[in-house]
Amino acid sequence: MKTTTRTIFENRRTVWDGLGKDVRGASTAEEVLELADLNWQVEQKPIYTEDGIKIPGYRANIRATDQYALGVVSDKYKVVQNRTAFAFSEELLKHGFRYQYAGVFQQGRKTWVLIQIPDQYIINGERICSYLVFLNSHDASSSFKIAITPIRMLCSNMLNLALGNARRVWSFKHSRSVENNVHDALETMERSVDYMEELGMQIEKLGNIPMDKEAVERNVHLLLPVPEQATALQEQNVRKQRKDMLTRFYEAPDLQHVGFNAYRFINAVSDFETHSRPLRETATYRENLFERSLDGNRLVDKAMKLVG
């Protein structure tokens, strides 16, 4: 189907749309695990060569329900079960937080739970909702971490900006202690507030940085350069992407009330990164997009440096 300017802006949705299971009815972490099919254990088993010789120093992390191999890890690696990883999220519910969705990345190598923060922020005259993503890993690729993900409600753009004075991603050591669960929940709420307050100040600064047409197009070219010794097809693809990003800056209906400034530009870049169709679409591209977004957005971070 031919993509038109209208369809570009009609098809926008949150990065987790269609992923995981709906757990909005859950009132405990245990219910989340049940609803999202995450109530399985990870076992550690020795690994062997084809000749039956045990390989020292390593073990396989195996999902107990179906014996699926989630990863090979050091024998010093300690498994954090899903039940332990997400336990303290229950404490947040006492403060108005609500479970939304939960699921897996990479067939269970990583598990996640999405929680909505109760406070809504009016920033630059716009409603911003924020979410927490709890991410656990069973393949040693990352530690357990929490990421705050603000969403601009007008367009479902992610505003996960890298800010100097407030962390957007953080980690906790796991504990079965109720006292520690309460402490971790309170710290999570404090970090969320700190980040959103810093985000509001940053957006205000961006709104005060004017950008004319020449500056916009120059920065788009810097963000999307033509590779050296590019083929004709590569050049064509880059031109197509540049046109897409510029269309989002000039024509996005949710940006028509925003002046030609750096905030509008950052939104256009985020819109492009969050909602544009990839040049080569795979079956897992939406899952990969969501997972990548938890660590930030390379293109948006680069755009922030260009306009700052």
C-alpha positions, 0 to 999 in steps of 0.5 A: 500500500502506498504511504501518504502523509495522512497514513504516516500520522494515522498509524502512530502507536506506542512502541509496546503496542501489540507486544506482551500480554495485557495485565491491567487487571492484576493487583499483585506481581504474582497475578502479572506472572500468571497473566503474562505466562511468566510464572516459570523458573530458570534452572542452571545445568552443566554443559558438555561437548559432543564427546560428553566432556563437561565444560568447566566454568559455564552453565546453561540457563534453562526454562524449566517448563519446556527446557528451552535454553535461554543462554550460556553463563559463567558458573558464578552467574546467579539467576534472578527468577522472574518472581524475585525480579518483579516482587517489589513492583507491588509496593508501587501499587500502594501509591497509585501505580498500575500494571499495564503489559508484561512479556518477553524479549528474544523468546524469554531471554529477557522478561519485562513488566510495564507499569504506568506512573499515576502522575500526569505532567503538563509540559509546554502545554502538553500532556505527558504520561510516563511509564516504568519498564522493569527488565530482567535478563536470563542470558547475562546480557544485562542486569536487572534494570528499570527505565522510565519512558515518557510518552507525549500523548498527542502522538505516542512519541517517546521523550526518553531524552538523556539528561545530565542531572537525572538518570532515566535507567537504574538498577537494583540488587534483589532482595527477599526482604519486605523492608528493602522492597519498600525502600526500592519502591520509594527510591523508584518513585523519587527517581521518576519525579526527578527525571520528569522535573528535569525533562520539563526544564529541558523541554522548556529550554528546547522551546526557546531555541529557534530553528529556521528552515535552513537549520532544520534541513542542515541537521536532518542531513547531519543525522542521516548522512549518505555513507561513503561509497554509497550505492545508488540504492543507499543514496535513494534510501537516505533521501527517502528517510530525510524526506520522511523526517522533514515531513514529520517536522513540517506536517505533523498535525500535533506539531502545528501549534509548536513554533519552529524551534528545537523542541519541534525538531526533537519531536520530529526526530523521535517521531521518525525513530518511533513510528517510521517503517524500517527499510527492511522489516523483520518479524521482530522489528517492533520487539527490537524497537521497544527493547532498544528504546529502553537504553535511550535513542541514539538518533534523538541523543545526537539531535539533542547535541546538534541543537544544544 
